[in-house]
């Protein structure tokens, strides 16, 4: 009996800074990345958005349009509580955009 190949499930993992104040968001993700990778944020900035939830959702949308089905945010922000709330807002925006299509 021949098995069919598994269905692909494309995913993306995005480091991001989440805060309504872009500088706070940038500093939060920059510090975390510096601590882990020992490299300056500017080396990663192209792939690691920092800003309010709307901008993070805008960054992720092309990946969803290209077929990614799962999104994981490694998010840093002002506080854990605020970061979780804003990550939830990113999710809400992405789901709303998906349902509009």
Secondary structure, 3 states (H helix, E strand, C coil): CCCCCCCCCCEEEEEEEECCCHHHHHHHHHHHHHHHHCCCHHHCHHHCCEECHHHHHHHHHHHHHCCCCEEEEEEEECCHHHHHHHHHHHHHHHHHHHHHC
